[in-house]
Amino acid sequence: MAGIGFVLRKLYRQDNLSGLVGACLHSAFASAGPWLFTVLALGSIALIGKELVGVNALFDFRVVLIYNFSFSLVVSGPIFMIVTRWLSDSIYKRDVTGAPGALFGSLIMLWAIELVIAVPFYFLYAKIDTVMAVSAVVNFLLLSAVWLVGIFISALRNYKLITRAFLLGMIVAVLASMIMAKPYGAAGILNGFSLGLSITVAMLLGNMLAEYPYPIRQPFAFLPYFRTYWQIGLGGLVYSMSIWIDKWLMWFAPEATKMSNGLLIYPYYDSTMFIAYLTTVPAMAMFLFNTETHFFEHYTRYYRDIEQKASFAKIQKNHSALMRSIFGSAGHFFILQGSIAFLGMLLAPEIIGFIKGNYQQVGMLRFGLLGAFFQILTLFLLVLLTYFDNRKACLTIQLVFLVTNALFTWASIEAGFAYYGLGYFMAAFFTFLIAAVAMTRYVVRLPYHTFITSNMSVRYSEK
């Protein structure tokens, strides 16, 4: 992602308003495209669709989409992370001839796993008609394809194509859903949404194949990475689950709804957390075109000089500059997201009123904003730890988030409605503390880790 970040930073440095707005917009779609697509399209469909099909059909569509969004992220998480590592290594080796094969191989692998899960779930467990079940499975596969194809597109640095693909897909999704809503109900809305997704996937896939004009060969070349980098694959699964575990548990809360089709949902909590996550988009955009690129420059200088046998004084100087970059960027990141969270907490009643929600969601939103604040800070630290290939620390942090989010959310359910959302906030805060300690300890002793703990020759001699 640092590659596309450098291109966006040039846009940001044009020293005019259009450059700043353009950099922020393109960064938002490059870093959170599927999320923005889903939230904005879902909101637009909800506002327009009430007059066409009524609340019940919209609710049926929304529930299926939430389930698909949730489980597509979880199932694709391990494959997403492993393929990302494989592609990164290929770019480093300056050999991306295997990229088209890896894309189709990973997509086949992902869809095969998802069909085993989705078909029994929608055709046997969920009490929905055949048309809706087929539509739900197709939507599930398309959402997963967006997650996966996005890996390859972000490496191409074509930020304009990414933005156009998501914007055009979103517009088609809203228009097609409205056209198909009245004659086909919930299934029509879902298929219209899937049509928009297919437009986005087709545009991204076409550009990727144009940029990587190589024959499709060795489609499963990335499979050995599951053994070598198993912590990364497991971390992708664990972190995706940790994001959703509080929502899954809240579906069993006393106030949750069990629909006639057998699916559980808690609309108030889900919509509130969606809003809370939406506030992290500016920070994610800033991280892509500013924070990560600034860090990457110092990171590459530090290791490049070591490879070129720089003096110890030079290494120490680079180490100090790298630490200043990390802690300085962390401070800017903290201020930006903290300001957004604080403003959101002040305006929580107005936000809930704007979406025509229930006043009971105000407390949830405030807890959600605080939780999202610390979660995005943790993600920032996880990305940096990944640069240093500290897989053990990353996996530990991700496991901490999963376990604490599950335990604290369950405790908040037992405590009662007034505490809903508090469990997520406490889990995110506790995980951030663990991540901050791990990151600080590692980067302070970076020269030691570079020459000792990460040195393969030292490991071999110890054996």
C-alpha positions in Angstrom: 0.0 0.0 0.0 2.9 2.3 0.5 3.4 2.3 -3.3 0.0 3.9 -4.0 0.6 6.2 -1.0 3.6 7.8 -2.7 1.5 8.6 -5.8 -1.3 10.1 -3.6 1.2 12.1 -1.6 2.3 13.9 -4.8 -1.3 14.8 -5.4 -1.6 16.0 -1.8 1.6 18.2 -2.2 0.2 20.2 -5.2 -0.5 22.9 -2.6 -4.1 23.6 -3.6 -7.5 22.6 -2.4 -8.3 20.3 -5.3 -5.1 18.3 -4.6 -5.9 17.9 -1.0 -9.5 16.9 -1.6 -8.4 14.6 -4.4 -5.8 12.9 -2.3 -8.3 12.4 0.6 -11.0 11.0 -1.7 -8.7 8.6 -3.6 -7.0 7.5 -0.4 -10.4 6.8 1.2 -11.5 4.5 -1.6 -8.0 2.9 -1.9 -7.9 2.1 1.8 -11.6 1.4 2.6 -13.3 0.9 -0.8 -15.5 -2.1 0.0 -16.5 -0.6 3.3 -17.5 2.8 1.8 -19.2 1.1 -1.1 -21.4 -0.9 1.2 -22.2 1.8 3.7 -23.0 4.5 1.2 -25.0 2.3 -1.1 -26.9 0.7 1.8 -27.7 4.2 3.2 -28.9 5.5 -0.2 -31.0 2.4 -0.9 -32.6 2.7 2.6 -33.5 6.3 2.1 -35.0 5.8 -1.4 -36.4 2.3 -1.1 -38.9 2.8 1.7 -41.3 4.5 -0.7 -40.9 1.7 -3.3 -41.0 -1.6 -1.3 -41.6 -0.8 2.3 -39.7 -1.5 5.4 -39.9 -5.3 5.5 -38.3 -5.9 2.1 -35.5 -3.4 2.9 -35.0 -5.1 6.3 -34.7 -8.6 4.6 -32.1 -7.2 2.1 -30.2 -5.4 4.8 -29.9 -8.5 7.0 -28.6 -10.7 4.2 -26.1 -8.0 3.3 -24.8 -7.7 6.8 -24.4 -11.4 7.1 -22.5 -11.5 3.7 -20.3 -8.5 4.6 -19.4 -10.1 7.9 -18.6 -13.6 6.9 -17.0 -12.7 3.5 -14.4 -10.6 5.5 -13.8 -13.5 8.0 -13.5 -16.3 5.4 -11.3 -14.2 3.0 -9.1 -12.9 5.8 -6.5 -15.7 5.8 -6.3 -15.9 2.0 -6.2 -12.2 1.7 -3.2 -11.9 4.1 -1.2 -14.7 2.6 -1.7 -13.5 -1.0 -0.7 -10.0 0.1 2.5 -11.3 1.5 3.1 -13.4 -1.6 2.5 -10.4 -3.9 4.7 -8.2 -1.7 7.6 -10.6 -2.1 7.0 -10.9 -5.8 7.2 -7.1 -6.2 10.4 -7.0 -4.1 11.9 -9.6 -6.4 10.8 -7.6 -9.4 9.0 -10.6 -10.8 5.2 -10.2 -11.0 4.7 -12.6 -13.9 2.8 -14.9 -11.6 0.3 -12.3 -10.4 -2.6 -13.2 -12.8 -2.3 -16.8 -11.9 -2.2 -16.1 -8.1 -5.3 -13.9 -8.4 -7.4 -16.5 -10.2 -6.0 -19.3 -8.0 -6.8 -17.5 -4.8 -10.2 -16.5 -6.1 -11.0 -20.1 -7.0 -9.8 -21.3 -3.6 -11.8 -18.6 -1.8 -15.0 -19.3 -3.7 -14.7 -23.0 -3.2 -14.5 -22.6 0.6 -17.3 -20.1 0.6 -19.7 -22.2 -1.5 -19.3 -25.0 1.1 -20.4 -22.5 3.8 -22.9 -20.3 2.0 -25.0 -22.9 0.1 -26.0 -25.0 3.2 -26.5 -21.8 5.2 -28.9 -20.1 2.8 -30.6 -23.1 1.2 -31.0 -25.3 4.4 -30.7 -23.1 7.5 -32.2 -19.8 6.4 -35.9 -20.0 5.7 -35.9 -18.0 2.5 -37.1 -18.8 -1.0 -34.8 -20.2 -3.7 -34.5 -16.9 -5.6 -33.4 -15.1 -2.5 -31.0 -17.9 -1.5 -29.3 -17.9 -5.0 -29.1 -14.1 -4.9 -27.5 -14.2 -1.4 -24.9 -16.7 -2.4 -23.9 -14.7 -5.5 -23.7 -11.5 -3.4 -21.5 -13.3 -0.9 -19.1 -14.4 -3.6 -18.9 -10.9 -5.2 -18.2 -9.2 -1.9 -15.3 -11.6 -1.3 -14.0 -10.9 -4.8 -13.8 -7.2 -4.1 -11.6 -7.8 -1.0 -9.3 -10.0 -3.0 -8.9 -8.1 -6.2 -8.3 -4.9 -4.2 -4.9 -6.3 -3.1 -3.6 -6.4 -6.7 -5.1 -3.1 -7.7 -3.5 -1.2 -4.7 -0.1 -2.4 -5.8 -0.6 -0.8 -9.3 -0.8 2.8 -7.9 -3.8 3.5 -10.2 -5.7 5.5 -7.6 -8.1 7.0 -10.2 -9.2 3.6 -11.5 -9.9 2.5 -7.9 -12.1 5.5 -7.2 -14.0 5.3 -10.5 -14.6 1.6 -10.1 -16.2 2.0 -6.6 -18.1 5.2 -7.5 -19.5 3.7 -10.7 -20.3 0.4 -9.0 -22.1 2.3 -6.2 -24.2 4.4 -8.5 -25.2 1.3 -10.5 -26.0 -0.6 -7.3 -28.4 2.1 -6.1 -30.1 2.6 -9.4 -30.4 -1.1 -10.2 -31.7 -1.8 -6.7 -34.4 0.9 -7.1 -35.4 -0.4 -10.5 -35.7 -4.0 -9.4 -37.1 -3.3 -6.0 -40.8 -3.0 -6.8 -41.2 -6.0 -9.1 -38.9 -8.4 -7.2 -38.8 -7.1 -3.6 -35.9 -7.9 -1.4 -34.3 -10.3 -4.0 -34.5 -7.5 -6.6 -32.7 -5.0 -4.3 -30.0 -7.6 -3.5 -29.5 -8.4 -7.1 -29.3 -4.8 -8.0 -26.7 -4.3 -5.3 -24.8 -7.3 -6.7 -24.9 -5.8 -10.2 -23.1 -2.8 -8.9 -20.5 -5.0 -7.2 -19.9 -6.9 -10.4 -19.2 -3.6 -12.2 -16.6 -2.7 -9.6 -15.0 -6.2 -9.7 -15.0 -6.2 -13.6 -13.3 -2.8 -13.7 -10.7 -3.7 -11.1 -10.0 -7.1 -12.7 -9.7 -5.7 -16.2 -7.2 -3.1 -15.2 -5.2 -5.6 -13.2 -5.0 -8.0 -16.2 -4.0 -5.0 -18.4 -1.2 -4.0 -16.1 0.0 -7.6 -15.6 -0.2 -8.9 -19.2 1.2 -12.3 -18.4 -0.2 -15.8 -19.0 -2.1 -17.4 -16.2 0.2 -20.1 -14.8 0.9 -21.7 -11.4 -2.3 -20.4 -9.9 -1.5 -21.8 -6.5 2.1 -20.7 -6.2 1.2 -18.9 -3.0 0.1 -22.1 -1.1 3.5 -22.8 0.5 3.2 -19.5 2.2 0.4 -20.9 4.4 3.0 -23.1 6.0 5.9 -20.6 6.1 3.8 -17.6 7.2 1.0 -19.4 9.1 1.0 -16.6 11.7 -0.1 -14.2 9.0 -2.9 -16.4 7.7 -4.1 -17.2 11.2 -3.9 -13.5 12.1 -6.0 -12.6 9.1 -8.7 -15.0 10.4 -8.4 -13.9 14.0 -8.5 -10.2 13.3 -11.5 -10.4 11.0 -13.3 -12.4 13.7 -12.3 -9.9 16.4 -13.9 -7.1 14.4 -17.2 -8.9 14.2 -17.4 -11.0 17.4 -19.1 -8.2 19.4 -21.8 -7.9 16.6 -22.3 -11.7 16.5 -22.8 -11.8 20.3 -25.1 -8.8 20.3 -27.4 -10.8 17.9 -28.2 -12.9 21.0 -29.0 -10.0 23.3 -32.5 -9.9 24.7 -33.3 -6.8 22.5 -32.1 -8.5 19.3 -34.5 -9.6 16.6 -35.1 -13.2 15.4 -36.6 -12.9 11.9 -39.1 -15.2 10.3 -36.3 -16.7 8.2 -34.4 -17.8 11.3 -31.6 -15.1 11.0 -30.7 -13.2 14.1 -30.0 -9.4 14.0 -29.7 -6.4 16.2 -30.4 -3.4 13.9 -29.7 -0.7 16.5 -26.3 -2.0 17.5 -25.2 -2.9 13.9 -26.2 0.5 12.4 -24.6 2.3 15.3 -21.3 0.5 14.9 -21.3 1.1 11.1 -21.5 4.8 11.8 -18.7 4.5 14.4 -16.5 2.7 11.8 -17.3 5.2 9.2 -15.6 7.9 11.3 -12.2 6.1 10.9 -12.1 6.7 7.1 -10.3 10.0 7.3 -7.6 8.5 9.5 -7.2 5.6 7.2 -6.9 7.9 4.2 -4.3 10.0 6.0 -2.4 6.9 7.0 -2.2 5.8 3.4 -0.9 8.9 1.7 1.0 10.5 4.6 1.8 8.4 7.7 2.8 5.1 6.0 4.8 6.7 3.2 6.7 8.9 5.7 7.5 5.9 7.8 8.4 3.8 4.7 11.1 6.3 3.7 12.9 6.1 7.0 12.3 2.3 7.1 14.0 1.7 3.8 16.8 4.1 4.5 17.5 2.3 7.8 17.8 -1.2 6.2 19.4 0.0 3.0 22.3 1.6 4.9 22.8 -1.6 6.9 22.9 -3.6 3.7 25.5 -1.2 2.4 27.6 -1.7 5.6 27.1 1.7 7.1 28.9 2.8 10.2 27.3 2.2 13.6 26.9 6.0 14.1 25.0 6.1 10.8 22.8 3.2 11.9 22.1 4.9 15.2 21.2 8.1 13.4 18.8 6.3 11.1 17.3 4.4 14.0 16.6 7.7 15.8 15.0 9.2 12.7 12.8 6.1 12.3 11.6 6.3 15.9 10.8 10.0 15.5 8.9 9.2 12.4 6.9 6.5 14.2 6.1 8.5 17.4 5.5 11.7 15.5 3.1 10.0 13.1 1.4 8.3 16.0 0.8 11.7 17.6 -0.8 13.1 14.4 -2.9 10.0 14.0 -4.0 10.2 17.6 -5.0 13.9 17.3 -6.9 13.4 14.0 -8.9 10.4 15.0 -9.3 11.7 18.6 -10.8 14.9 17.4 -13.2 13.1 15.1 -14.3 10.8 17.9 -14.7 13.7 20.4 -16.8 15.6 17.9 -18.9 12.6 17.1 -19.6 12.0 20.8 -20.7 15.6 21.2 -23.0 15.3 18.2 -24.2 11.8 18.9 -27.9 12.8 19.5 -27.9 14.8 16.3 -26.3 12.0 14.3 -28.9 9.5 15.6 -31.7 11.9 14.8 -30.4 12.4 11.3 -30.5 8.7 10.5 -33.9 8.5 12.2 -32.6 6.2 14.8 -33.7 5.5 18.4 -32.5 7.7 21.2 -31.3 4.5 22.9 -28.5 4.3 20.3 -26.8 7.5 21.6 -24.9 5.7 24.3 -24.0 2.9 22.0 -22.7 5.4 19.5 -20.5 7.1 22.0 -19.0 3.8 23.1 -18.6 2.8 19.5 -16.7 6.0 18.6 -14.3 5.4 21.5 -13.8 1.8 20.5 -13.3 2.7 16.8 -10.7 5.3 17.9 -8.6 2.8 19.8 -9.1 0.1 17.2 -7.8 2.2 14.3 -4.8 3.1 16.5 -4.1 -0.6 17.1 -4.4 -1.2 13.3 -1.8 1.5 12.8 0.6 -0.3 15.2 -0.1 -3.7 13.6 0.8 -2.4 10.2 4.1 -1.1 11.5 4.9 -4.3 13.4 4.2 -6.2 10.1 6.8 -4.1 8.4 9.3 -5.4 10.9 8.0 -8.9 10.3 7.1 -9.3 14.0 4.5 -12.0 13.3 4.4 -13.3 16.8 3.6 -9.9 18.3 0.9 -9.3 15.7 -0.8 -12.6 16.2 -0.7 -12.1 20.0 -2.3 -8.7 19.7 -5.0 -10.0 17.4 -5.8 -12.9 19.7 -6.0 -10.4 22.6 -8.6 -8.3 20.7 -10.6 -11.4 19.8 -10.7 -12.8 23.4 -11.3 -9.5 25.1 -14.0 -8.3 22.7 -15.9 -11.6 23.2 -15.5 -11.5 27.0 -16.3 -7.8 27.5 -19.2 -7.8 25.1 -20.7 -10.8 26.8 -20.3 -9.1 30.2 -22.0 -5.9 28.8 -25.0 -8.0 27.6 -25.3 -9.5 31.1 -25.0 -6.0 32.6 -27.9 -4.6 30.6 -28.8 -2.2 27.8 -27.1 0.8 29.3 -23.7 -1.0 28.8 -24.1 -2.1 25.2 -21.0 -1.0 23.3 -18.9 -0.7 26.5 -17.5 -4.2 25.9 -16.2 -3.3 22.5 -14.7 0.0 23.7 -12.9 -1.7 26.7 -11.6 -4.5 24.4 -10.2 -2.0 21.9 -8.7 0.1 24.6 -7.0 -2.8 26.3 -5.7 -4.2 23.0 -4.3 -0.8 22.1 -2.3 -0.7 25.4 -0.9 -4.1 24.6 0.0 -3.1 21.0 1.6 0.2 22.1 3.8 -1.6 24.6 4.8 -4.3 22.1 5.6 -1.7 19.4 7.5 0.6 21.7 9.6 -2.2 23.1 10.4 -3.6 19.7 11.3 -0.3 18.0 13.5 0.9 20.9 15.6 -2.2 20.5 15.4 -2.3 16.7 19.2 -2.6 16.1 19.4 -5.6 18.5 16.5 -7.3 16.7 18.0 -6.4 13.3 21.4 -8.0 14.0 20.4 -10.7 16.5 16.8 -11.9 16.7 16.0 -11.4 13.0 19.4 -12.5 11.7 19.1 -16.0 10.1 22.8 -16.7 10.4 22.6 -16.2 14.2 19.6 -18.4 14.4 21.4 -21.1 12.5 24.6 -20.9 14.6 22.5 -21.2 17.8 21.0 -24.5 16.5 
